[in-house]
């Protein structure tokens, strides 16, 4: 895998909105934060254009992202928010200059399309982390921001957290991949699909009905995305919904059932995804997942 260059004070980063639209207030807060880290911020030309639920038209969003992919002075592209829209522009983009001059692509949720496409086709690391939409309003840095800063500056990311009763003990080593489960399922069979064999898979989601989560896990299982993993990390399963007739299992129980026959470590409750605590993860990076009865570590 190729690691983009880590950032130094004085480097330029870009903020673009490849999916949903975002307010100037949120962007101004993010700019202030990045500038406090000693970074220069460049904004996409159409960042505040607004087109229905999108930040701009497909053509304008493509142009903004392409511009930052091609600009050698930009060392990281920060996606302003998720929502929906990356899949509409991914095949319009030319990554030839990006391959020669890799830079960090940062975000989560709908940005999973970028993560999967880049890992599968180019073998370049990306960064699953908090986006400007979710930056705190009080101008204070929280743990999510601190892990984003550490990742961009090249400081190691090591995590220790409590194991869930459902956790499956063991140790696994492999390249970390994944992101938003709904997006991962939607990419199966496309040129952005990921090969999960010998990988450690991270999944998270938000606002899904439990039966849909079950269907997605069975989709992943039948597509043979689960059987040869080196490990599974279940992050935030936030605001899950149920029907009037209860499904009968919670989100983590649904995941546990789907992988119960496999012999690799599985952990639950990692603080990443659509949660207040969204810890940064470098996708494409080889990591070690160790799950014990009481404590889980990711190094």
Secondary structure, DSSP 8 states (H G I E B T S, - for coil): -B------TT-EEEEE-SSB---HHHHHHHHHHHHHTT-EEEE-TTTT--BTTBSS-HHHHHHHHHHHHH-TTEEEEEE---SS-HHHHGGG---HHHHHS--EEEE-GGGHHHHHHHHHHH-B-EEE---GGGS-TTS---HHHHHHHHHHHT----EEEE--TT-B-EEEEEEEEEEEHHHHHHHTTSTT----TT-EEEEEEES-BHHHHHHHHHHHHHTTSSTT-SEEEEEEEET-B--SS--SS-HHHHHHHHHTTS-SEEEE--S-SSSSS---EEET-EEEEEE-SSEEEE-
